[in-house]
């Protein structure tokens, strides 16, 4: 963390605040969807992965995914029905997003690592949702919808965040916030 600048922290905070607004809107939309169509509620869960993955893909620095996701959850906490739980969810998602890069000691930033982390998180969320929503009580189609929506949403939204980071990088957003050795490798 010795190479973390105020500019980088403020950039993570800006993404985190925007993510917190999305989290808050998603809490109410997702709440309505979970009451009306609980089997496809999982499709809204992936939105929680966008801020952290965006920061990681854009800045390629250790811990920016965790910082950004936690800040998004913290911003959303006062406005959500689950209150402080939003922060804990953001923190947990940030930890899951950092794992693949921590394992590679933050030396690789390929898209498949983003996808692997999101798929692992999707498995965890699918297992939790299956238990909480009583997945065994549905017919085959209902079970497939439940498992599919919770599993596919995190990787899908993570890939959207990686694509968005590429577009922002092309536009010059976040210029000079990557580590020096990463900037040389990108050339």
HELIX and SHEET records of a PDB file:
HELIX    1   1 UNK A    6  UNK A   36  1                                  31    
HELIX    2   2 UNK A   38  UNK A   40  5                                   3    
HELIX    3   3 UNK A   42  UNK A   45  1                                   4    
HELIX    4   4 UNK A   46  UNK A   49  5                                   4    
HELIX    5   5 UNK A   50  UNK A   59  1                                  10    
HELIX    6   6 UNK A   64  UNK A   77  1                                  14    
HELIX    7   7 UNK A   85  UNK A  103  1                                  19    
HELIX    8   8 UNK A  111  UNK A  132  1                                  22    
HELIX    9   9 UNK A  135  UNK A  137  5                                   3    
HELIX   10  10 UNK A  140  UNK A  170  1                                  31    
HELIX   11  11 UNK A  180  UNK A  186  1                                   7    
END                                                                             
